[in-house]
Amino acid sequence: MNLRLIATLVFCFMLLSSNRWLSYEDGITILKAADTHSYMTIAKAAPALPVLTTPETMLPTNHSARFIVPYLVGVTAHGIGVSEHWMFLVFTMLFCGIVVVACYQTFAELGLNDMQFIPLMGLLILNPYTFRYYLTVPAMVNDIVFVAGFALTLLGLVRGAERRGFVIILAGSIIAIAGRQNALVYLPALAAWMLWGEKWRSLSLGKRLGQFAIAAASMIALYIVIGRVIASFSVQGMEGDALTGLIRWAIAPSDGNFAGKFKTFAEYGLRTVIALLFPVFMLLGIAFAQRVNGLSVRKFFAQMPRDFWFALLFVAALYSFAFLGGPTLFMSGVTRYVSHAFPAMLCALAIAMRHYNSFAGIAGSLIIWFMSVTFSSSFHHMTTRFGDPTSDNSSYFAVIYCILAIFAGLLTFLFVRKELKIHSPKLS
């Protein structure tokens, strides 16, 4: 019996059976998915490109640059005679599946046993910010396309030079930048892992540099081609302000309302971190359990494999891109942007679990308790069938989610502490 596959399918069933399914119009009205206007315009125009002649009708470049998948959606929908919205859902589910398979393979490559694998896969699938939004508003497919390409890139990095890792990285990078062009921000992290990663040192430095150069050049070339293709039907969007939005918001006059500005920044800060809280608190739970066993937190992190830090470098790159946009530009979408880094955060957690052999000997009943907490945290009132999507319960959900994330960290601490008492002598 393949316990991993069964658990993955069960988590997928739990996700799909509890998710809210909205029409295209309701998705825009309820979840304010205004980007989908641009994507639907592209899909409806296929197999031609949109013919838009006035600045008022042209699409923002930050939307139109993601034209590849909406264009394919339109071509396929018109070719087989179905609605574009239905085909957006098909493509969304396809790329969600690619994320699941890529992470499934990544955790396997890292050498995790079943008890380590199951909670990580549960965190991926049942996290309220990973898949639920895109299944609810499938015309926002480009974000999950980016995550799929990113997950494949991580898989290639974990596989390494001797297991066709470069081919997977190349495919993943191209898919990622076709979905969202901010894939370019993680090029430094990609370079670091390919040049100094554990499974890449078997290649000469020249070959490692060459392979990274090919991957980077492919992404940049596609970026340039996209810019030329969309020139006829797009106008400048907000992408030029994305990296300076926080600074401009910070220096803008507050008219003496510093308390209001601080409250806005506090809300923005919470929105930027909330999607990553479960793996972060689990990592801290492992660290403090080791601390009680005699290993200082400083040494806990100092002894991590270098791939752990490379995974976190990807997280930092994507987080920084989201955070620097600032409250004015990104307040409503920053949680979604940060959630794109979730596969890398899980990869870092998986490496830590493998390195310290955490969860390896945990009882199956305890895993069930842990997954119950994870599933409970996924009931977002906007994207599941158990809430009112028209009510403003975001603050209430955020508080509950934070409490459950802290509880998950506490459970991790207790589980790992129990393992250490049984299997490891106290460190001196």
Residue pairs with C-beta under 8 A, 6 or more apart in sequence:
3 114
3 118
4 104
4 108
4 114
4 117
4 118
4 121
7 117
7 118
7 121
7 122
8 100
8 104
8 121
8 125
11 121
11 122
11 125
11 126
12 100
12 125
14 125
14 126
14 375
15 125
15 126
15 131
15 132
15 135
15 378
16 135
18 378
18 379
18 384
18 385
18 386
19 132
19 135
19 136
19 383
19 384
19 385
20 132
20 136
20 382
20 383
20 384
20 385
20 389
21 135
21 136
22 30
22 31
22 136
22 137
22 389
23 85
24 36
24 40
24 85
24 88
24 139
27 33
27 36
27 136
27 137
27 138
27 139
27 140
28 34
28 36
28 37
28 137
30 382
30 389
30 390
31 133
31 136
31 137
31 382
31 383
31 389
32 332
33 137
33 139
33 140
35 63
35 140
35 142
36 137
36 139
36 140
38 59
38 60
38 63
38 64
39 63
39 66
39 70
39 73
39 88
39 139
39 140
39 141
39 142
40 70
40 84
40 85
40 139
41 50
41 52
41 59
42 49
42 50
42 59
42 64
42 67
42 70
42 71
42 74
43 70
43 71
43 73
43 74
43 77
43 84
43 87
43 88
44 74
44 84
45 51
45 74
46 70
46 71
46 72
46 73
46 74
46 75
46 77
46 78
47 74
47 75
47 78
49 67
49 71
49 229
49 232
49 233
50 59
50 233
51 233
52 58
52 59
52 233
55 235
58 233
58 234
58 235
59 230
59 233
59 234
59 235
60 234
60 235
60 236
60 237
60 238
61 227
61 230
61 234
61 235
61 236
61 237
61 239
62 181
62 237
62 238
62 239
62 242
63 234
63 237
64 230
64 233
64 234
65 181
65 226
65 227
65 230
65 234
65 239
66 142
66 178
66 179
66 180
66 181
67 226
67 229
67 230
68 178
68 226
69 91
69 141
69 142
69 145
69 178
69 179
70 88
70 139
70 141
70 142
72 91
73 84
73 87
73 88
73 91
73 141
74 84
74 87
76 87
77 83
77 84
77 86
77 87
84 139
85 138
85 139
88 138
88 139
88 141
89 135
89 138
91 138
91 141
91 145
92 134
92 135
92 138
92 140
92 141
92 144
93 135
93 138
95 141
95 144
95 145
95 147
95 148
96 131
96 134
96 135
96 144
96 148
98 148
98 151
98 152
99 124
99 130
99 131
99 144
99 147
99 148
99 151
99 343
100 121
100 124
100 125
102 148
102 151
102 152
102 154
102 155
102 172
102 343
103 120
103 121
103 124
103 151
103 154
103 155
103 343
103 346
104 121
105 155
106 151
106 154
106 155
106 158
106 343
106 347
106 350
107 116
107 117
107 120
107 121
107 350
108 117
109 155
109 158
109 159
110 158
110 347
110 350
110 351
110 354
111 354
112 120
112 350
112 353
112 354
113 360
115 359
115 360
115 361
115 362
115 364
115 367
116 350
116 353
116 354
116 358
116 359
116 360
118 367
118 371
119 359
119 367
119 370
119 371
119 374
120 346
120 349
120 350
120 353
122 370
122 371
122 374
122 375
123 278
123 279
123 346
123 374
124 130
124 342
124 343
124 346
125 131
126 371
126 374
126 375
126 377
126 378
127 275
127 278
127 339
127 342
127 374
127 377
127 378
128 377
128 378
128 379
128 380
128 383
128 384
128 401
129 274
129 275
129 335
129 336
129 339
129 342
130 147
130 339
130 342
131 144
132 378
132 380
132 383
132 384
133 140
133 336
133 383
134 140
134 141
134 143
134 144
135 383
136 382
136 383
142 179
142 180
143 179
143 180
143 336
143 340
144 179
145 175
145 176
145 178
145 179
145 180
146 175
146 176
146 179
146 180
146 182
146 183
146 340
147 179
147 340
147 342
147 343
148 172
148 175
148 176
148 179
149 171
149 172
149 173
149 174
149 175
149 176
149 177
149 178
149 179
149 183
150 172
150 176
150 183
150 186
150 314
150 340
150 343
150 344
151 172
151 343
152 168
152 169
152 171
152 172
152 175
152 176
153 168
153 169
153 172
153 173
153 176
153 190
154 172
154 311
154 314
154 343
154 344
154 347
155 165
155 168
155 172
156 164
156 165
156 166
156 167
156 168
156 169
156 170
156 171
156 172
157 165
157 169
157 190
157 193
157 194
157 197
157 200
157 307
157 310
158 165
158 199
158 307
158 347
159 165
159 168
159 199
160 197
160 198
160 199
160 200
160 202
161 199
161 200
161 202
161 203
161 207
161 208
161 211
162 199
162 202
163 199
165 199
165 200
166 211
166 214
166 215
169 190
169 194
169 211
169 215
170 214
170 215
170 218
173 183
173 190
173 215
173 218
173 219
174 218
174 219
174 222
176 183
176 219
177 183
177 184
177 219
177 222
177 223
178 222
178 226
180 340
181 223
181 226
181 239
182 242
182 318
182 321
183 219
184 219
184 220
184 223
185 317
185 318
185 320
185 321
186 314
186 317
186 318
187 216
187 219
188 313
188 317
189 310
189 313
189 314
189 316
189 317
190 212
190 215
190 216
190 314
191 212
191 216
192 310
192 313
193 200
193 307
193 310
193 313
194 200
194 208
194 211
194 212
194 215
195 205
195 208
195 209
195 212
196 306
196 310
197 306
197 307
197 310
198 305
198 306
198 307
200 208
203 211
238 329
241 248
241 325
241 329
242 321
242 324
242 325
242 329
242 330
243 321
243 324
243 325
244 324
245 324
245 325
245 326
245 328
245 329
245 330
246 323
246 324
246 325
246 326
246 327
247 324
247 326
248 326
248 328
249 326
249 327
249 328
250 326
254 260
254 261
264 327
264 331
265 327
267 327
267 331
268 326
268 327
268 330
268 331
268 334
270 398
270 402
271 331
271 334
271 335
271 338
272 319
272 322
272 323
272 334
272 335
272 338
273 280
273 338
274 335
274 398
274 401
274 402
275 335
275 338
275 339
275 342
276 315
276 319
276 338
276 339
276 341
276 342
276 345
277 401
277 402
277 405
277 406
278 374
278 377
278 405
278 408
279 342
279 345
279 346
279 348
279 349
280 345
280 405
280 409
281 405
281 406
281 408
281 409
281 412
282 349
282 408
282 409
282 412
283 348
283 349
283 352
284 409
285 408
285 409
285 410
285 411
285 412
285 413
285 416
286 300
286 352
286 353
286 356
286 358
286 412
286 413
286 416
287 297
287 300
287 301
288 297
288 413
289 358
289 412
289 413
289 414
289 416
289 417
289 420
290 297
290 300
290 356
290 416
290 420
291 297
291 300
292 417
292 420
293 417
293 420
293 424
293 426
293 427
294 426
294 427
294 428
295 427
300 356
303 355
304 351
304 352
304 355
305 351
305 355
307 351
308 348
308 351
308 352
308 355
311 344
311 345
311 347
311 348
311 351
312 344
312 345
312 348
314 341
314 344
315 341
315 344
315 345
315 348
318 337
318 338
318 340
318 341
318 344
319 338
319 341
321 337
322 330
322 334
322 337
322 338
323 334
323 338
325 334
325 337
330 337
352 358
353 359
353 360
356 416
357 419
357 423
358 412
358 415
358 416
358 419
359 415
359 416
359 419
360 419
361 419
361 422
361 423
362 415
362 419
366 411
366 415
369 411
370 408
370 411
370 412
370 415
373 404
373 407
373 408
373 411
374 408
376 404
377 400
377 401
377 404
377 405
377 408
378 384
379 386
379 387
380 387
380 397
381 387
381 388
381 389
381 391
381 393
381 394
381 396
381 397
382 389
383 389
387 393
387 397
